[in-house]
Amino acid sequence: MYFDIISDIADIETIAVDRGIRELARLQKRYGRGRWRKRKGIAPVRLADGTARIAELHWYEATGIGRKEYKIKRFLD
């Protein structure tokens, strides 16, 4: 699903760290080694059809590498 994040992500929480992440080996192979975290937060997004909605987002993040692989888990409005 294609989407753009319209503004800042709020209510950011860490879901898992390092070995708690199921996709850790794939992330390290694709983006490099780092202290990977799976995180979630809430942000307004613009969908491919142009509608704007508030969604819960999940993504992976590591120091020095940045945020990768955003995905919409559910819509909140």
PDB file of N, CA, C and O in Angstrom, chain B, residues numbered from 101:
ATOM      1  N   MET B 101       0.849  -1.178   0.000  1.00  0.00           N
ATOM      2  CA  MET B 101       0.000   0.000   0.000  1.00  0.00           C
ATOM      3  C   MET B 101       0.892   1.237   0.000  1.00  0.00           C
ATOM      4  O   MET B 101       1.779   1.369   0.843  1.00  0.00           O
ATOM      5  N   TYR B 102       0.656   2.132  -0.934  1.00  0.00           N
ATOM      6  CA  TYR B 102       1.426   3.364  -1.018  1.00  0.00           C
ATOM      7  C   TYR B 102       0.779   4.426  -0.127  1.00  0.00           C
ATOM      8  O   TYR B 102      -0.443   4.577  -0.138  1.00  0.00           O
ATOM      9  N   PHE B 103       1.583   5.160   0.643  1.00  0.00           N
ATOM     10  CA  PHE B 103       1.087   6.264   1.464  1.00  0.00           C
ATOM     11  C   PHE B 103       2.227   7.214   1.788  1.00  0.00           C
ATOM     12  O   PHE B 103       3.400   6.843   1.732  1.00  0.00           O
ATOM     13  N   ASP B 104       1.862   8.454   2.131  1.00  0.00           N
ATOM     14  CA  ASP B 104       2.814   9.466   2.599  1.00  0.00           C
ATOM     15  C   ASP B 104       2.433   9.870   4.008  1.00  0.00           C
ATOM     16  O   ASP B 104       1.251   9.984   4.331  1.00  0.00           O
ATOM     17  N   ILE B 105       3.428  10.085   4.839  1.00  0.00           N
ATOM     18  CA  ILE B 105       3.179  10.577   6.196  1.00  0.00           C
ATOM     19  C   ILE B 105       3.082  12.085   6.104  1.00  0.00           C
ATOM     20  O   ILE B 105       4.011  12.745   5.640  1.00  0.00           O
ATOM     21  N   ILE B 106       1.946  12.639   6.550  1.00  0.00           N
ATOM     22  CA  ILE B 106       1.670  14.064   6.383  1.00  0.00           C
ATOM     23  C   ILE B 106       2.407  14.923   7.416  1.00  0.00           C
ATOM     24  O   ILE B 106       2.953  15.969   7.065  1.00  0.00           O
ATOM     25  N   SER B 107       2.428  14.498   8.676  1.00  0.00           N
ATOM     26  CA  SER B 107       3.110  15.283   9.706  1.00  0.00           C
ATOM     27  C   SER B 107       3.848  14.352  10.666  1.00  0.00           C
ATOM     28  O   SER B 107       3.994  13.162  10.388  1.00  0.00           O
ATOM     29  N   ASP B 108       4.308  14.884  11.784  1.00  0.00           N
ATOM     30  CA  ASP B 108       5.103  14.120  12.743  1.00  0.00           C
ATOM     31  C   ASP B 108       4.335  12.935  13.320  1.00  0.00           C
ATOM     32  O   ASP B 108       3.109  12.954  13.426  1.00  0.00           O
ATOM     33  N   ILE B 109       5.090  11.911  13.686  1.00  0.00           N
ATOM     34  CA  ILE B 109       4.515  10.725  14.327  1.00  0.00           C
ATOM     35  C   ILE B 109       4.451  10.979  15.829  1.00  0.00           C
ATOM     36  O   ILE B 109       5.424  11.430  16.432  1.00  0.00           O
ATOM     37  N   ALA B 110       3.294  10.685  16.427  1.00  0.00           N
ATOM     38  CA  ALA B 110       3.083  10.914  17.863  1.00  0.00           C
ATOM     39  C   ALA B 110       2.971   9.575  18.593  1.00  0.00           C
ATOM     40  O   ALA B 110       2.806   8.527  17.969  1.00  0.00           O
ATOM     41  N   ASP B 111       3.062   9.625  19.909  1.00  0.00           N
ATOM     42  CA  ASP B 111       2.889   8.449  20.774  1.00  0.00           C
ATOM     43  C   ASP B 111       3.791   7.281  20.352  1.00  0.00           C
ATOM     44  O   ASP B 111       3.326   6.147  20.236  1.00  0.00           O
ATOM     45  N   ILE B 112       5.057   7.557  20.127  1.00  0.00           N
ATOM     46  CA  ILE B 112       5.993   6.526  19.676  1.00  0.00           C
ATOM     47  C   ILE B 112       6.344   5.598  20.840  1.00  0.00           C
ATOM     48  O   ILE B 112       6.689   6.043  21.935  1.00  0.00           O
ATOM     49  N   GLU B 113       6.246   4.299  20.570  1.00  0.00           N
ATOM     50  CA  GLU B 113       6.590   3.276  21.551  1.00  0.00           C
ATOM     51  C   GLU B 113       7.497   2.238  20.901  1.00  0.00           C
ATOM     52  O   GLU B 113       7.397   1.979  19.701  1.00  0.00           O
ATOM     53  N   THR B 114       8.379   1.650  21.696  1.00  0.00           N
ATOM     54  CA  THR B 114       9.208   0.551  21.218  1.00  0.00           C
ATOM     55  C   THR B 114       8.476  -0.754  21.504  1.00  0.00           C
ATOM     56  O   THR B 114       8.049  -1.000  22.632  1.00  0.00           O
ATOM     57  N   ILE B 115       8.335  -1.590  20.478  1.00  0.00           N
ATOM     58  CA  ILE B 115       7.647  -2.873  20.621  1.00  0.00           C
ATOM     59  C   ILE B 115       8.652  -3.981  20.930  1.00  0.00           C
ATOM     60  O   ILE B 115       8.408  -4.822  21.795  1.00  0.00           O
ATOM     61  N   ALA B 116       9.776  -3.979  20.224  1.00  0.00           N
ATOM     62  CA  ALA B 116      10.779  -5.037  20.403  1.00  0.00           C
ATOM     63  C   ALA B 116      12.168  -4.478  20.117  1.00  0.00           C
ATOM     64  O   ALA B 116      12.313  -3.498  19.387  1.00  0.00           O
ATOM     65  N   VAL B 117      13.193  -5.114  20.701  1.00  0.00           N
ATOM     66  CA  VAL B 117      14.579  -4.695  20.522  1.00  0.00           C
ATOM     67  C   VAL B 117      15.424  -5.917  20.178  1.00  0.00           C
ATOM     68  O   VAL B 117      15.248  -6.985  20.764  1.00  0.00           O
ATOM     69  N   ASP B 118      16.336  -5.756  19.233  1.00  0.00           N
ATOM     70  CA  ASP B 118      17.309  -6.772  18.816  1.00  0.00           C
ATOM     71  C   ASP B 118      16.701  -8.161  18.654  1.00  0.00           C
ATOM     72  O   ASP B 118      15.890  -8.360  17.749  1.00  0.00           O
ATOM     73  N   ARG B 119      17.055  -9.117  19.484  1.00  0.00           N
ATOM     74  CA  ARG B 119      16.628 -10.505  19.286  1.00  0.00           C
ATOM     75  C   ARG B 119      15.126 -10.712  19.431  1.00  0.00           C
ATOM     76  O   ARG B 119      14.619 -11.772  19.064  1.00  0.00           O
ATOM     77  N   GLY B 120      14.420  -9.756  19.943  1.00  0.00           N
ATOM     78  CA  GLY B 120      12.966  -9.834  20.030  1.00  0.00           C
ATOM     79  C   GLY B 120      12.285  -9.581  18.694  1.00  0.00           C
ATOM     80  O   GLY B 120      11.075  -9.768  18.567  1.00  0.00           O
ATOM     81  N   ILE B 121      13.053  -9.157  17.698  1.00  0.00           N
ATOM     82  CA  ILE B 121      12.515  -8.869  16.368  1.00  0.00           C
ATOM     83  C   ILE B 121      12.649 -10.118  15.503  1.00  0.00           C
ATOM     84  O   ILE B 121      13.751 -10.638  15.329  1.00  0.00           O
ATOM     85  N   ARG B 122      11.544 -10.596  14.965  1.00  0.00           N
ATOM     86  CA  ARG B 122      11.560 -11.803  14.138  1.00  0.00           C
ATOM     87  C   ARG B 122      12.355 -11.613  12.859  1.00  0.00           C
ATOM     88  O   ARG B 122      12.965 -12.561  12.365  1.00  0.00           O
ATOM     89  N   GLU B 123      12.358 -10.405  12.316  1.00  0.00           N
ATOM     90  CA  GLU B 123      12.991 -10.112  11.032  1.00  0.00           C
ATOM     91  C   GLU B 123      14.440  -9.626  11.167  1.00  0.00           C
ATOM     92  O   GLU B 123      14.977  -9.051  10.220  1.00  0.00           O
ATOM     93  N   LEU B 124      15.068  -9.839  12.296  1.00  0.00           N
ATOM     94  CA  LEU B 124      16.380  -9.267  12.576  1.00  0.00           C
ATOM     95  C   LEU B 124      17.444  -9.670  11.548  1.00  0.00           C
ATOM     96  O   LEU B 124      18.193  -8.816  11.073  1.00  0.00           O
ATOM     97  N   ALA B 125      17.517 -10.935  11.207  1.00  0.00           N
ATOM     98  CA  ALA B 125      18.537 -11.390  10.253  1.00  0.00           C
ATOM     99  C   ALA B 125      18.349 -10.718   8.894  1.00  0.00           C
ATOM    100  O   ALA B 125      19.325 -10.304   8.269  1.00  0.00           O
ATOM    101  N   ARG B 126      17.117 -10.609   8.439  1.00  0.00           N
ATOM    102  CA  ARG B 126      16.837  -9.967   7.153  1.00  0.00           C
ATOM    103  C   ARG B 126      17.183  -8.486   7.183  1.00  0.00           C
ATOM    104  O   ARG B 126      17.756  -7.966   6.226  1.00  0.00           O
ATOM    105  N   LEU B 127      16.844  -7.802   8.268  1.00  0.00           N
ATOM    106  CA  LEU B 127      17.161  -6.380   8.396  1.00  0.00           C
ATOM    107  C   LEU B 127      18.671  -6.149   8.371  1.00  0.00           C
ATOM    108  O   LEU B 127      19.151  -5.236   7.699  1.00  0.00           O
ATOM    109  N   GLN B 128      19.415  -6.972   9.100  1.00  0.00           N
ATOM    110  CA  GLN B 128      20.870  -6.818   9.141  1.00  0.00           C
ATOM    111  C   GLN B 128      21.494  -7.110   7.781  1.00  0.00           C
ATOM    112  O   GLN B 128      22.452  -6.446   7.384  1.00  0.00           O
ATOM    113  N   LYS B 129      20.970  -8.081   7.074  1.00  0.00           N
ATOM    114  CA  LYS B 129      21.500  -8.415   5.761  1.00  0.00           C
ATOM    115  C   LYS B 129      21.217  -7.303   4.755  1.00  0.00           C
ATOM    116  O   LYS B 129      22.070  -6.983   3.927  1.00  0.00           O
ATOM    117  N   ARG B 130      20.029  -6.715   4.824  1.00  0.00           N
ATOM    118  CA  ARG B 130      19.632  -5.698   3.847  1.00  0.00           C
ATOM    119  C   ARG B 130      20.188  -4.313   4.149  1.00  0.00           C
ATOM    120  O   ARG B 130      20.662  -3.628   3.243  1.00  0.00           O
ATOM    121  N   TYR B 131      20.136  -3.889   5.420  1.00  0.00           N
ATOM    122  CA  TYR B 131      20.498  -2.513   5.779  1.00  0.00           C
ATOM    123  C   TYR B 131      21.785  -2.391   6.584  1.00  0.00           C
ATOM    124  O   TYR B 131      22.353  -1.302   6.665  1.00  0.00           O
ATOM    125  N   GLY B 132      22.259  -3.484   7.182  1.00  0.00           N
ATOM    126  CA  GLY B 132      23.473  -3.438   7.984  1.00  0.00           C
ATOM    127  C   GLY B 132      23.214  -3.715   9.448  1.00  0.00           C
ATOM    128  O   GLY B 132      22.077  -3.688   9.921  1.00  0.00           O
ATOM    129  N   ARG B 133      24.299  -3.980  10.150  1.00  0.00           N
ATOM    130  CA  ARG B 133      24.192  -4.284  11.583  1.00  0.00           C
ATOM    131  C   ARG B 133      23.934  -2.995  12.355  1.00  0.00           C
ATOM    132  O   ARG B 133      24.395  -1.918  11.978  1.00  0.00           O
ATOM    133  N   GLY B 134      23.196  -3.135  13.426  1.00  0.00           N
ATOM    134  CA  GLY B 134      22.893  -2.002  14.283  1.00  0.00           C
ATOM    135  C   GLY B 134      22.008  -2.459  15.419  1.00  0.00           C
ATOM    136  O   GLY B 134      21.629  -3.628  15.484  1.00  0.00           O
ATOM    137  N   ARG B 135      21.683  -1.565  16.299  1.00  0.00           N
ATOM    138  CA  ARG B 135      20.765  -1.895  17.394  1.00  0.00           C
ATOM    139  C   ARG B 135      19.347  -1.663  16.893  1.00  0.00           C
ATOM    140  O   ARG B 135      18.796  -0.572  17.042  1.00  0.00           O
ATOM    141  N   TRP B 136      18.766  -2.688  16.301  1.00  0.00           N
ATOM    142  CA  TRP B 136      17.461  -2.577  15.672  1.00  0.00           C
ATOM    143  C   TRP B 136      16.346  -2.572  16.703  1.00  0.00           C
ATOM    144  O   TRP B 136      16.390  -3.285  17.705  1.00  0.00           O
ATOM    145  N   ARG B 137      15.342  -1.744  16.424  1.00  0.00           N
ATOM    146  CA  ARG B 137      14.144  -1.652  17.255  1.00  0.00           C
ATOM    147  C   ARG B 137      12.924  -1.685  16.353  1.00  0.00           C
ATOM    148  O   ARG B 137      12.931  -1.091  15.275  1.00  0.00           O
ATOM    149  N   LYS B 138      11.881  -2.372  16.784  1.00  0.00           N
ATOM    150  CA  LYS B 138      10.601  -2.286  16.094  1.00  0.00           C
ATOM    151  C   LYS B 138       9.778  -1.290  16.888  1.00  0.00           C
ATOM    152  O   LYS B 138       9.646  -1.421  18.105  1.00  0.00           O
ATOM    153  N   ARG B 139       9.215  -0.279  16.198  1.00  0.00           N
ATOM    154  CA  ARG B 139       8.511   0.794  16.880  1.00  0.00           C
ATOM    155  C   ARG B 139       7.135   1.011  16.295  1.00  0.00           C
ATOM    156  O   ARG B 139       6.850   0.583  15.177  1.00  0.00           O
ATOM    157  N   LYS B 140       6.275   1.685  17.060  1.00  0.00           N
ATOM    158  CA  LYS B 140       4.957   2.033  16.565  1.00  0.00           C
ATOM    159  C   LYS B 140       4.597   3.433  17.000  1.00  0.00           C
ATOM    160  O   LYS B 140       5.118   3.939  17.994  1.00  0.00           O
ATOM    161  N   GLY B 141       3.695   4.064  16.246  1.00  0.00           N
ATOM    162  CA  GLY B 141       3.246   5.410  16.562  1.00  0.00           C
ATOM    163  C   GLY B 141       2.007   5.747  15.750  1.00  0.00           C
ATOM    164  O   GLY B 141       1.557   4.957  14.920  1.00  0.00           O
ATOM    165  N   ILE B 142       1.465   6.921  15.999  1.00  0.00           N
ATOM    166  CA  ILE B 142       0.242   7.373  15.337  1.00  0.00           C
ATOM    167  C   ILE B 142       0.553   8.618  14.519  1.00  0.00           C
ATOM    168  O   ILE B 142       1.222   9.534  14.996  1.00  0.00           O
ATOM    169  N   ALA B 143       0.056   8.646  13.267  1.00  0.00           N
ATOM    170  CA  ALA B 143       0.315   9.793  12.391  1.00  0.00           C
ATOM    171  C   ALA B 143      -0.772   9.897  11.334  1.00  0.00           C
ATOM    172  O   ALA B 143      -1.377   8.893  10.957  1.00  0.00           O
ATOM    173  N   PRO B 144      -1.021  11.118  10.854  1.00  0.00           N
ATOM    174  CA  PRO B 144      -1.909  11.272   9.698  1.00  0.00           C
ATOM    175  C   PRO B 144      -1.156  10.870   8.426  1.00  0.00           C
ATOM    176  O   PRO B 144       0.009  11.223   8.242  1.00  0.00           O
ATOM    177  N   VAL B 145      -1.839  10.132   7.559  1.00  0.00           N
ATOM    178  CA  VAL B 145      -1.227   9.679   6.307  1.00  0.00           C
ATOM    179  C   VAL B 145      -2.127  10.035   5.134  1.00  0.00           C
ATOM    180  O   VAL B 145      -3.344  10.141   5.279  1.00  0.00           O
ATOM    181  N   ARG B 146      -1.514  10.219   3.972  1.00  0.00           N
ATOM    182  CA  ARG B 146      -2.263  10.438   2.729  1.00  0.00           C
ATOM    183  C   ARG B 146      -2.117   9.182   1.886  1.00  0.00           C
ATOM    184  O   ARG B 146      -1.005   8.775   1.548  1.00  0.00           O
ATOM    185  N   LEU B 147      -3.245   8.570   1.550  1.00  0.00           N
ATOM    186  CA  LEU B 147      -3.250   7.331   0.787  1.00  0.00           C
ATOM    187  C   LEU B 147      -3.111   7.611  -0.702  1.00  0.00           C
ATOM    188  O   LEU B 147      -3.182   8.763  -1.131  1.00  0.00           O
ATOM    189  N   ALA B 148      -2.915   6.569  -1.480  1.00  0.00           N
ATOM    190  CA  ALA B 148      -2.710   6.696  -2.923  1.00  0.00           C
ATOM    191  C   ALA B 148      -3.895   7.355  -3.625  1.00  0.00           C
ATOM    192  O   ALA B 148      -3.712   8.041  -4.630  1.00  0.00           O
ATOM    193  N   ASP B 149      -5.113   7.154  -3.103  1.00  0.00           N
ATOM    194  CA  ASP B 149      -6.297   7.760  -3.735  1.00  0.00           C
ATOM    195  C   ASP B 149      -6.524   9.206  -3.310  1.00  0.00           C
ATOM    196  O   ASP B 149      -7.498   9.826  -3.738  1.00  0.00           O
ATOM    197  N   GLY B 150      -5.634   9.757  -2.468  1.00  0.00           N
ATOM    198  CA  GLY B 150      -5.708  11.151  -2.069  1.00  0.00           C
ATOM    199  C   GLY B 150      -6.408  11.414  -0.745  1.00  0.00           C
ATOM    200  O   GLY B 150      -6.394  12.547  -0.263  1.00  0.00           O
ATOM    201  N   THR B 151      -7.015  10.407  -0.149  1.00  0.00           N
ATOM    202  CA  THR B 151      -7.694  10.606   1.132  1.00  0.00           C
ATOM    203  C   THR B 151      -6.675  10.659   2.261  1.00  0.00           C
ATOM    204  O   THR B 151      -5.621  10.026   2.196  1.00  0.00           O
ATOM    205  N   ALA B 152      -7.004  11.420   3.293  1.00  0.00           N
ATOM    206  CA  ALA B 152      -6.139  11.537   4.464  1.00  0.00           C
ATOM    207  C   ALA B 152      -6.828  10.869   5.645  1.00  0.00           C
ATOM    208  O   ALA B 152      -8.010  11.099   5.901  1.00  0.00           O
ATOM    209  N   ARG B 153      -6.075  10.040   6.360  1.00  0.00           N
ATOM    210  CA  ARG B 153      -6.606   9.334   7.517  1.00  0.00           C
ATOM    211  C   ARG B 153      -5.547   9.270   8.603  1.00  0.00           C
ATOM    212  O   ARG B 153      -4.356   9.433   8.335  1.00  0.00           O
ATOM    213  N   ILE B 154      -5.986   9.033   9.821  1.00  0.00           N
ATOM    214  CA  ILE B 154      -5.061   8.830  10.927  1.00  0.00           C
ATOM    215  C   ILE B 154      -4.844   7.332  11.059  1.00  0.00           C
ATOM    216  O   ILE B 154      -5.800   6.557  11.068  1.00  0.00           O
ATOM    217  N   ALA B 155      -3.574   6.925  11.162  1.00  0.00           N
ATOM    218  CA  ALA B 155      -3.241   5.501  11.175  1.00  0.00           C
ATOM    219  C   ALA B 155      -2.207   5.181  12.238  1.00  0.00           C
ATOM    220  O   ALA B 155      -1.412   6.030  12.641  1.00  0.00           O
ATOM    221  N   GLU B 156      -2.241   3.923  12.683  1.00  0.00           N
ATOM    222  CA  GLU B 156      -1.166   3.403  13.520  1.00  0.00           C
ATOM    223  C   GLU B 156      -0.123   2.823  12.577  1.00  0.00           C
ATOM    224  O   GLU B 156      -0.425   1.966  11.747  1.00  0.00           O
ATOM    225  N   LEU B 157       1.109   3.303  12.715  1.00  0.00           N
ATOM    226  CA  LEU B 157       2.213   2.865  11.858  1.00  0.00           C
ATOM    227  C   LEU B 157       3.179   2.010  12.645  1.00  0.00           C
ATOM    228  O   LEU B 157       3.379   2.230  13.840  1.00  0.00           O
ATOM    229  N   HIS B 158       3.785   1.028  11.980  1.00  0.00           N
ATOM    230  CA  HIS B 158       4.876   0.246  12.546  1.00  0.00           C
ATOM    231  C   HIS B 158       6.069   0.382  11.614  1.00  0.00           C
ATOM    232  O   HIS B 158       5.900   0.475  10.398  1.00  0.00           O
ATOM    233  N   TRP B 159       7.276   0.396  12.173  1.00  0.00           N
ATOM    234  CA  TRP B 159       8.485   0.491  11.366  1.00  0.00           C
ATOM    235  C   TRP B 159       9.665  -0.056  12.163  1.00  0.00           C
ATOM    236  O   TRP B 159       9.566  -0.311  13.363  1.00  0.00           O
ATOM    237  N   TYR B 160      10.795  -0.232  11.454  1.00  0.00           N
ATOM    238  CA  TYR B 160      12.040  -0.653  12.081  1.00  0.00           C
ATOM    239  C   TYR B 160      12.997   0.531  12.060  1.00  0.00           C
ATOM    240  O   TYR B 160      12.960   1.364  11.154  1.00  0.00           O
ATOM    241  N   GLU B 161      13.858   0.588  13.079  1.00  0.00           N
ATOM    242  CA  GLU B 161      14.771   1.732  13.185  1.00  0.00           C
ATOM    243  C   GLU B 161      16.055   1.292  13.874  1.00  0.00           C
ATOM    244  O   GLU B 161      16.028   0.478  14.797  1.00  0.00           O
ATOM    245  N   ALA B 162      17.181   1.837  13.415  1.00  0.00           N
ATOM    246  CA  ALA B 162      18.476   1.566  14.048  1.00  0.00           C
ATOM    247  C   ALA B 162      19.304   2.841  14.039  1.00  0.00           C
ATOM    248  O   ALA B 162      19.214   3.642  13.109  1.00  0.00           O
ATOM    249  N   THR B 163      20.105   3.024  15.072  1.00  0.00           N
ATOM    250  CA  THR B 163      20.984   4.174  15.173  1.00  0.00           C
ATOM    251  C   THR B 163      21.976   4.166  14.023  1.00  0.00           C
ATOM    252  O   THR B 163      22.605   3.142  13.753  1.00  0.00           O
ATOM    253  N   GLY B 164      22.121   5.282  13.353  1.00  0.00           N
ATOM    254  CA  GLY B 164      23.049   5.402  12.242  1.00  0.00           C
ATOM    255  C   GLY B 164      22.492   4.915  10.918  1.00  0.00           C
ATOM    256  O   GLY B 164      23.075   5.183   9.867  1.00  0.00           O
ATOM    257  N   ILE B 165      21.369   4.201  10.951  1.00  0.00           N
ATOM    258  CA  ILE B 165      20.751   3.683   9.734  1.00  0.00           C
ATOM    259  C   ILE B 165      19.440   4.415   9.446  1.00  0.00           C
ATOM    260  O   ILE B 165      19.141   4.738   8.296  1.00  0.00           O
ATOM    261  N   GLY B 166      18.672   4.670  10.483  1.00  0.00           N
ATOM    262  CA  GLY B 166      17.422   5.409  10.327  1.00  0.00           C
ATOM    263  C   GLY B 166      16.200   4.507  10.337  1.00  0.00           C
ATOM    264  O   GLY B 166      16.281   3.319  10.645  1.00  0.00           O
ATOM    265  N   ARG B 167      15.064   5.105   9.990  1.00  0.00           N
ATOM    266  CA  ARG B 167      13.791   4.393   9.979  1.00  0.00           C
ATOM    267  C   ARG B 167      13.585   3.706   8.635  1.00  0.00           C
ATOM    268  O   ARG B 167      13.834   4.297   7.584  1.00  0.00           O
ATOM    269  N   LYS B 168      13.132   2.463   8.673  1.00  0.00           N
ATOM    270  CA  LYS B 168      12.941   1.668   7.461  1.00  0.00           C
ATOM    271  C   LYS B 168      11.613   0.921   7.520  1.00  0.00           C
ATOM    272  O   LYS B 168      11.127   0.583   8.600  1.00  0.00           O
ATOM    273  N   GLU B 169      11.037   0.670   6.359  1.00  0.00           N
ATOM    274  CA  GLU B 169       9.894  -0.213   6.161  1.00  0.00           C
ATOM    275  C   GLU B 169       8.656   0.177   6.977  1.00  0.00           C
ATOM    276  O   GLU B 169       8.186  -0.598   7.811  1.00  0.00           O
ATOM    277  N   TYR B 170       8.147   1.355   6.736  1.00  0.00           N
ATOM    278  CA  TYR B 170       6.897   1.768   7.369  1.00  0.00           C
ATOM    279  C   TYR B 170       5.748   0.914   6.855  1.00  0.00           C
ATOM    280  O   TYR B 170       5.716   0.548   5.680  1.00  0.00           O
ATOM    281  N   LYS B 171       4.799   0.594   7.740  1.00  0.00           N
ATOM    282  CA  LYS B 171       3.581  -0.071   7.304  1.00  0.00           C
ATOM    283  C   LYS B 171       2.411   0.384   8.145  1.00  0.00           C
ATOM    284  O   LYS B 171       2.577   0.683   9.328  1.00  0.00           O
ATOM    285  N   ILE B 172       1.239   0.440   7.558  1.00  0.00           N
ATOM    286  CA  ILE B 172       0.016   0.814   8.251  1.00  0.00           C
ATOM    287  C   ILE B 172      -0.547  -0.457   8.880  1.00  0.00           C
ATOM    288  O   ILE B 172      -0.790  -1.440   8.181  1.00  0.00           O
ATOM    289  N   LYS B 173      -0.755  -0.442  10.199  1.00  0.00           N
ATOM    290  CA  LYS B 173      -1.326  -1.599  10.874  1.00  0.00           C
ATOM    291  C   LYS B 173      -2.848  -1.476  10.978  1.00  0.00           C
ATOM    292  O   LYS B 173      -3.565  -2.466  10.832  1.00  0.00           O
ATOM    293  N   ARG B 174      -3.343  -0.242  11.233  1.00  0.00           N
ATOM    294  CA  ARG B 174      -4.784  -0.044  11.290  1.00  0.00           C
ATOM    295  C   ARG B 174      -5.095   1.438  11.208  1.00  0.00           C
ATOM    296  O   ARG B 174      -4.258   2.287  11.517  1.00  0.00           O
ATOM    297  N   PHE B 175      -6.317   1.730  10.786  1.00  0.00           N
ATOM    298  CA  PHE B 175      -6.793   3.116  10.747  1.00  0.00           C
ATOM    299  C   PHE B 175      -7.541   3.426  12.023  1.00  0.00           C
ATOM    300  O   PHE B 175      -8.280   2.584  12.534  1.00  0.00           O
ATOM    301  N   LEU B 176      -7.355   4.628  12.541  1.00  0.00           N
ATOM    302  CA  LEU B 176      -7.933   5.002  13.814  1.00  0.00           C
ATOM    303  C   LEU B 176      -9.151   5.909  13.691  1.00  0.00           C
ATOM    304  O   LEU B 176      -9.782   6.222  14.701  1.00  0.00           O
ATOM    305  N   ASP B 177      -9.496   6.336  12.485  1.00  0.00           N
ATOM    306  CA  ASP B 177     -10.679   7.195  12.328  1.00  0.00           C
ATOM    307  C   ASP B 177     -11.714   6.554  11.451  1.00  0.00           C
ATOM    308  O   ASP B 177     -12.770   7.139  11.214  1.00  0.00           O
TER     309      ASP B 177
END
